[in-house]
């Protein structure tokens, strides 16, 4: 008996997908014909799962430490540090940068 899983693009939500090879660990990859982006249905590496970057940012703004974040999300502390550095050196204003400016303004006002 065959079972089918309905998969849609995690970037644009379209159903027009084609197989796009396999990852290093043998997981099937898909490519969206609408937006052209490639993705896997399931990731074994936790840092690539949906919502991990947002959780990292949210916990940073709530004054969690790097080791606390890595333990809560189940990713490496080096990955957390890398994400925070990307946010810090990014071309656009990041939430982390805005929060530190806000903290400085509040401290200076007291």
Order of alpha helices (4+ residues) and beta strands (2+ residues): beta-beta-beta-alpha-alpha-alpha-alpha
